[in-house]
Amino acid sequence: MRVYNTLTRKKEEFIPLEEGKVKMYACGITVSGEAHVGHGYQALIYDVMRKYLEKRGYKVTYARNYTDVDDKIIARSNEAGVPADIYAAEMIKKINAVMAEFGVDDPTLWLKATENIGNIIKFIARLIDSGHAYPAPNGDVYFSVSSFKRYGCLSNRSVEDMLDGVRVDNDENKREPADFALWKAAKKGEICWDSPWGRGRPGWHIECSVMNYEAFGEQIDIHGGGRDLIFPHHENEIAQTESLTGKQFAKYWTHNGLIKVNGQKMSKSLGNSLLLEDLLKKYTNEAIKFALLSNNYRNDINITDDLFPEAEKHLTEFYAVIKAVEDKFGKGKKGNAGIDGKFNADMDEDFNTALALSELYGLFKTVSAKLANGDASCADDILQIRNTYSLLGLFKKDAMAYLAEVAAKNPVEIPEGVKALAEKRWQAKLARDWATADKLRGEIDAMGYMVKDAKDGYDIIKR
């Protein structure tokens, strides 16, 4: 199994620090607003990574954090007229609910910055004692970038290059422009805590270093997040943690690509942010996952107007085949090891979900041919497809229920002729005239529609 390591800029064989165990951390959401598709994508990527590592036999301890105190959260809470901690707690509830609807599982450990304030203060104090940080007269505490000789190892840039074109707070309390805040002195009306340097709150970068240290100790196997976090956030995490421990912080650094909307970077300022909650009103969670995972995780995703509709179309076609197979042959009894083996080979190559999903078109073509030829082994193929691709969050639903969900999200006008046939079929069923009911079902199918029976009626679904 090979994993692309941002630190070395190459794919490497995956060998964890401790045999059979993986310690994995992914930077979560700063809860200044509701979850958008970029948040959902990052959460999905690391959920898939965790599950595949578990499939490979590793015992994975996976931690994600919520940044529940920072400048943006304070600004938003002030706009809303509620205390920052209450605002953050309510936003976490909303985000948790939409992620559950999206179908992303909880990590092993949920971590929050506000639950680690004491640990953060201790960590900063040790950095000061070791000469890697210094308190400023105004109550801020800064990390001294020049004290860490490997600074820039992750982004592969010198300090001068990093500062070029990047907004830097040239606070007169800093010794050097590149130094960054570990602790911020409280401003009037801000949420704050007592510390040896006065009342204040943690800087953003120190939070993840401390939460990692408390959850896992000095070293972890995999640290992940969006590519926009490489600098300065992850660069600063390395500097803080390794200055304290003297050991390599994370063995493998993984970063997913960013979201673009019709070629433009997704941002609130451009007004093109896509909230995950809104997408889930229009498309099934499986269609959204299919669309996002059809891209190599390290590449950016360009969300065009047809990205999600196309994904829904393909999944609807796949589920129609699944329904036809299961209607004729029932559930499969044994899997097809070849399907699972090819999936594993694709995923072993740096979690290549794009390649794994591309296999589905050929698989369903084969299944359809077997179905047409009356080959019952297609039921075993479907069983294996369901079992294997459920790791990516796909094919987990009853086929008819999935098709009904798609129809409900995308209502279409049913032709009167189809409605009339469906009603005749229903009356035939009530009269226990099964031959006529089956004949009418076949006519409805031939017109491109399906009938889903309910306890006291039926629904008509476009195929």
Buried (B, 14 or more C-beta within 10 A) or exposed (E): BBBBBBBEEEEBEBEBBEEEEBBBBBBBBBBBBBBBBBBBBBBBBBBBBBBBBBBBEBEBBBBBBBBBBBBEBBEBBBEEEBBBBEBBBBBBEBBBEBBEEBBBEEBBBBBBBBBBBEBBBBBBBBBBEEEBBBBBEEBBBBBBBEBBEEBBBBBEBEBEEBBEEEEBEEEEBBEEEBBBBBBBBBEEEBBBBEBEBBEBBBBBBBBBBBBBBBBBEBBBBBBBBBBBBBBBBBBBBBBBBBBBBEEBBBBBBBBBBBBBBEEEEBEEEEEBBBBBBBBBEEBBBBBBBBBBBBBBBBEEBBBEEEBBBBBBEBBBBBBBBBBBBBEEBEEBEEBBEEBBEBBBEBBBBBBBBBBBBEBBEEBBEBBBEBBEEEBBEBBBBBBBBBBBBEBBBBBEBEBBEBBBBBBEBBEEEBBEEBEEBBEBBBEBBEEEBEEBBEBBBEBBEEBEBBBBBEEEEBBBBBB
